[in-house]
Amino acid sequence: KKRGNGRINCIEFDPIDPDIIWVGSPSGGLWKTIDGGDTWITNTDNLPVIGISSIVIHPANNQIMYIATGDGDGADTYSIGILKSTDGGNSWNTTGLNNNVSQSKRINKLLINPRNPDSIVAATNTGISISPDGGITWTSTLIGSRIRDVEFKPNNPSVIFAALDASSGASKIYRSANGGAG
């Protein structure tokens, strides 16, 4: 009896073509289907880390996408940072948020601002990181906090809610009314 193909960390649908679906796995890379899930391919086997915790795609240009490397859930594959593709996932480049596996960093989730798609938010095991310029530069807030999840308020991406990882000793929800600046 088959036991399955392993755990999946994230699923992201292409915002333009609903037959294109991306999935990220903790230690098996990024997978893509162009036929609604009948067949799957990967091209991330040669990345230094093939764990994927989160995927976001630019809402108007599906050639621009970001992946959070590593396994934010199980922490058995640490992150090398956030990678960006400008050719629909065919190739990947480092962004300004990068690190070495030996630093034991984890990225749990990415958000892309629907009103300003160059603005990216990352929930990490060391706080929240925000890029205003498509991943070139990043600033950090809630430094030292293990942030498990992050979401924009519906219809108002200036308001961000973040959930502190319960393994930090206490569950907390943080709210920022200025896009994460404080």
N, C-alpha and C positions, 0 to 999 in steps of 0.2 A: 504494500500500500504506500502511495506517495504521501510524504509529510508536508509537501508544499515547497515553495521556492524561497522561503526566508522572510524575514521581517521587512516591511516597508516603512520608512519614516515620513514620507511626504508624497503628495500627488498634486500636480498643477496642470490645469487645462490651458491650452493655447487660447489667448483672448480673441483670436481672429478665426481660427480653424478648429472647430470642436472635435475633429478626428485626431488631432495631435494632442497627445497626453504625455506628460513627463512624470516619472516616479524616481524617488531617491531612496537608496537602501543604506543601512548602517555600515556595511562593509562590501557592498557589491556594485557601487557606482550609480551613475545616472542612466536611466533607461528611457527610450522614446518610442512611441508608436505613432504612425501616420495614418493608420487605418482603423482607428477607434479601439485598439487593443487586440487585434487579431495576431499581429506580429510585433516583436520588440527588438530594438538594436541598442547598443551602447558604444560609446567611443571614449569612455573615461578610464579604461583599464590601465593606461599609462600615466595617470596623475599620481603624484607622490602619496596621496591619500584618496581612497575611493569611497569613503563614507560620505553620504549626503544627508543633511538634516533638514534642509529647506530649499525651496525653489521659488523665485518670483520672476515674472515676465512683464516687461513694459506693456501697459494696457493698449497702446496705439501702435507700437512697433515690435512685433514678435521676434525680431532679430536680436533684440537686447534682452538679456536675461542674466540672473545672478544665482549662484548656488552657495549655500553654506556647507563647507566641507566638514568631515568628521561625523561622529555620532553623538549628538547632543543628549540623547536619551540614555543609552547604556554606558557611555564614556569609555567604550573599549577601542574606539578609533578617535584620536584627538584631531583637532582642526588645524589646517594650514591657513585658514582665513576664508575670505569670500572671493570667489572667482567670478569673472564677468565674461560673457560672450556677446559679441556684436554681429555674429553671423549665424544666429539661430541655433546655437549649441554645437556647431561644428568644431570650434576651437575655444579654448579658455585661457584667460589671462588673469594674473593677480591684480587685486585692487590695493588701495592704501590700507586695508585691514587685512594684514597677513602676519603670520607667525610660524614658529617651528613646532613640530609635533611635541618636542621635549618640553614645551611650555605648558602642556596639559590644558590648552584652551578648548572650550566647547561653544558652539553657536547653536542655539536652540531653534531660532525662528528668524525669518526675514520678512519685512513688509516693504512694499513699494507704495509711495504716496500716490493715490489715483489722480490727484489734482496737480501734482508736481512729480512726475515719474523719475526725475533725477534725484529725488530724496528717498534714501533707503534707510531703514531702521533695522538694527540687529539686536536680538535678545541673546545675551551671552552669560557664561558662568562668572563673568567679572563685571557685569553691569549692562547698560544699553549703549550701543554705539550708533551714531547717526551721521550719514553722509549727505550733504546738500548738493553734491556735484557728480552724481553717477559713480560713486565709489572711489574717487580720487583722494579726497581727504575725509577724515572721520573725527568726530569729537565724542567724548564719553560722558555719561551721566550715570547716576546711581552706582558709582564706582565701588567695587567690592561686593556688590549684591549679586546673588545667583538668580538671574532672571530666567524664568522658565517659558513664559508666554508673553506676547505683546499683541495688541490690536488697536486699530484706529476706531474712534467713535463713528458709527454710521453717519454719513453725510457731513462729517466734520473731521477731517484728518489732522486738524490742529490739536485735537484732543486724543491723547494716547493713554491707554491703560496697560499696565505691566503687572505681571504676577511673579512674586518672589517664590523661588523654589522652596517647597515645604521642608526639604532636607536641610535647609539653612537654619532650622531651629524654630522658625515662626512663619506662618503664612501671612502674607501681606499683599495688598493690591495698591499699586501706586497710580496716580493720575497726574498727567501733565496737560495743561491747557495751552501750552505754547510750543507744540510740536516736539516736545522732549527736551527743550532747552533748560528746563528746571522743574 
